[in-house]
């Protein structure tokens, strides 16, 4: 195999910020592929979980081919038990240390020092790094593309992938108005899953995520974006860019051109009709929707009460304005 690093485009974001739509728009480019969240920690019932091609994920030819390519790399692989999460095989000690969000460099130095005291971590991390690099290169080979898009979002995964010697990573920080995100947290089934109730929860017909209060949603949104900021502060500026979900929806062509130029692929090959392109995505339920209309979801303006808006504003209003949102 070539010693050239495999290119990976990582979407960093708070949950429900439009990363699935963004990943599918990017994956519609002939030089890119997205299969959703590469960490793939919870697919629900593998007997009912659907690939975005509407085939059971265990019977999908793409995933079967990917398993074969992983086997060629010496990896036993099944998407229903991907083993790509950095917590795979972790002891309670490791789990405790990996739980806090990424913060300042000194805090991360302390985290790494404490993790290094664990023989399990010292053994497992190189195995996980190789497995993730093999996975990304296998996806690129299976799809015949230059780069792979990972919409895993979370910072702790990104932190360690950035240390992977076999991956060349660029980061796209997808930001969405925190009020829209908080509404999705409040009722994920209604505001962050497939439109068809029968397809929710990956095809099982029920949501796998419980609703949370506006207060919790606001805090999660803020903390997730601040975590991304902490990681980006350690990176070269040419290796990351910020994109607003609202711009992807309202100024799609111009925003995609900027993203593709950043990635290093031909912007003229973009495809707005992203659902007409063959995808094999796992993750957010919207991947199963037939509609490919790119439309801004700003239902928070009518669905959140004045009290809920006041609650959000007291917790995360300042940071929301810092990220460019008025009100």
N, C-alpha and C positions, 0 to 999 in steps of 0.2 A: 504493500500500500504506500501511497505517497506520503512524504513527511510534511507536505503543505497543510497548514492549519485549515480546518473547516470553518466556514463563516456561519455565525449564528446571530440572528437578530432577536434580541430579548425585549419583550414588551413589559415594562415595569409600570404598575398602576395599582390603585385601590380596586377592590372587587367592584363589579358592576359599573365600570368606567368606560365600557365600549371596546374592551380589548378583543373580544371574540369577533365583532364586526371588523375591527381594524385588521386582525390577523387574517380573516377570510378575504378582505380586500387585497391585502398584500400577497396572500397565497394564490390569488387569481393571476398574478404576473407570471409569465412562463419561466422566469429564472428563479422563482421563489416557491417555497412550499410551507404550508402551515398545517399541522395536525392538532393544533390547539395547545393545551398545557402539557409540556413534555414531562413534568413531574408526575402527572397521572396517578394521583394517590387514591382517588375514590371514584370508581366508575359505577358504583351501585351493583345491581344484580347483573352479572355477566351474561345470564341467560336471556335478558330482555334489553340490554344496553345496545343502542343503535349507533353505528358510525353515521356521519353526516350524509353518507350515500344512501342511507335508510336500510342498509343491510346490518344484520346482527354483527357486532364487532368481531366475534369469534369466527364468523364465516366470510368476512370481507377479504377479497383477494389482495387488496393493498396491504392489510395487516398480516396476512399469511405470508406474502412476499417479504415483508419487513422482518418477520420472524426468521425466515430463511437467511436473509442477509446478516442478521445478528448472529445466527449460528455460524456463518462463515467467519465471523470475527471472534468466535469462541464464546459467545454469550447465549445463554438459555433465556429466551424472551417470550413473554405473552403480554399483550396490552392490558389484560385484566389483572396482571401482577407485574407491572413494569419494572419496579425496583429502581426508579430514577431519583426518588426523593432523598435529600441529604440526611433524612432521619431514618432511612432504611437500616435495619439491624441495630438501631441505637439502644443503649442501656438507659435506665432512668436518669443517670448522671448526665449523659450526653443530651438527652431530651430537655432536661432542665436548662442546660447551657445554650441550646439552640432556640429556645422559646422566645427570649427577648428580641425585639426588633433591632435591626442594625442601627448603630449610633456613631458617636465620634470615634476617630482612629484609636485613641488611647483605650477606650472601652472595648473596642474590637480586639486590640492587642491583648487585653486581659482575658477576653473570651477565648482567644486562640491558645493562650498559655495554659488556661485551665483545661481546655479540650485536649491539649497535647499530653496531659497527665494520664489520659485514658488509653490503655493499650488497644482497646476495641476501636476507638476513633483513629488512632495512628494506623491501624491495619485497614479499617473500612474506608477511610477517605480516598486513598489512591484507587481502590477498587471501584468506588462510586464515580470518581472522576473519569476513569477509563470507560466505564459502562456508559456514562452520559456522552462522552465523545464518540464512542462507537455508535450509539443510538442516533446522534445527529448526522454522522457521516452515512449511516445506513439509510436514513430517511432521504438524504440528498441523493444517494445512489438510486433508491427505489423510485423517486419522483423525477430523477434526471434534471436536477436544478443546481444552481450555484450556491444558494444560501437557504437556511431553514429558519422559520419564525417560531419562537417559543413564547406563548402567551401565559406562562406560569405566574407572572406578575410579582410574586413575593420576593422581598429583598434578600433574605438569608440564602436562598438558592442562588440568586445572582452574585452575591458576595463570593461564594466558593467557585461558581462557574468562571468568574473573572480570573481565578488562579489556575484554571485548567490550561495546561501547556499545549493542548491539541486543538483549542478553539480560539477563533478570532471573533470577538464579540463586539457588536454595536448595540447600544441601548436606545430604545424609543420610550420616553416617559409620556404615557397617555394620561392626561388630566381631564377630569370632568367636574362640572359644578357639583360641589359637595351636597347640595340640596337634592339633586337628582339621584345621587348615590345613596343618600340617606333614605329616600323614598323606596328605592330598590331593596335596601336592607330590611325595611319595615315589612315588605310583603314580596319576597323573592319570586314566589310562584306567579304572581300577577305581573310584576314589573321587570323580571330578570330571567324569564324562562321562555320556553316555546309558547307561541300563541295558542296552539292546539293543546288543550289540557291532556289529551291522550298521549302526547309526546313529551310531557314534562318528566323531569327526573331521568333524562337519557333514554326515554322510551317506555319507562315503567308506568307512566301516568300519574305520578305523584312527585312533588318537589322533595329534593334531598336536603334542602336548606331551611332552617326554621327562621321565622321572622324575628327581628330585634327592634328595640325602641329607637326613636329618632336620636336620643342621647347617645346610645351605643353606636349607632351608625355614624354619627358625626365624629365621634372619637376615633373610630376605626378608619374612616376616610382620612382624617388629619394625620394620624400616626403612620398610615401606610405611605402617604405622599412624603412625609418628612423622612421616613426611612429611605425612600428612593433618593431624596436630596442628599442624604448623608453618604450614600454610595457614589452618586454622581460627582460629589466633591472630591473623590479620590481618583477620578478618571480624567483623561485628556478630553478637552472640549470637543475635538473632532470625532470622538467616539460615541457621543450621545446627542440627542436632540429632544426637545419638548414639543408635544403635539396636543392640541385641545380637541377633545371629542366633538365639541360643537363645530369646530372648523372642518373636521372630517365630514360632518353632515351637511354643513351649509356652504362650504367652499371645497367640495370634494376634489375637483380636478387639480386646482392649485396646490392643495395640501398633499395629495398623492405625489405630484411632481416633486415637491420638496423632499418627501420621504424617500422616493426612489433614487433621487440624486444623492441623498445622504448614504443610502445603502450601497450605491454604485452599480445600479442596473438601469436599463434604458427606460426613461419615463414614458416614451411614446408607446410602449407595449402594455400600458395599464389597461385594465378591464373593469368597467363599472358594473357590468352584469355578473357579479361574482358568484352568484348561485348557478350560473350556466356552466361554470368551470367545474371539473371533477374535483371534489374535496373529500378528504377522509379525516374529519376533525372530531375530536372528543372534547368534552367540556360543557360550556354554557349551552342551554337548551335552544337559544336562538339559531344555532347552527342547523337545526332541523326544520326551521321555517322555510316555506317555499318562496316567500316574498323576498325580493332583492332590492326593494326600494330603500334608498339611503335617506332616512328621515330622522330629524332631531327628535329625541324623546325628552320633552320638557314638561311632562305631566305633573311634575312637582309644583308647578305654578298654580294648578287648580286643585291638586289632591292633598297638599299639606295645609293644615289649618294654621291660623295666625299664631296659635300657641306653639305648634310644632316648629314653625319658622323662627319664632323667638327663641325656642330651645336650641335649635341649630346655631342661630346667630350668637348666642351667649357662649357656646362651646367652640365653634369653628368659624364664626363669621369673619374674624380678622384674617385668618389664614386663607379663607375663600377669596377675600378681596385681594390679598397678596398674590394669589394665583390668577387674578384678572377678572374676577366675577363681581359685579355690582350688586347692591341691595343688601 
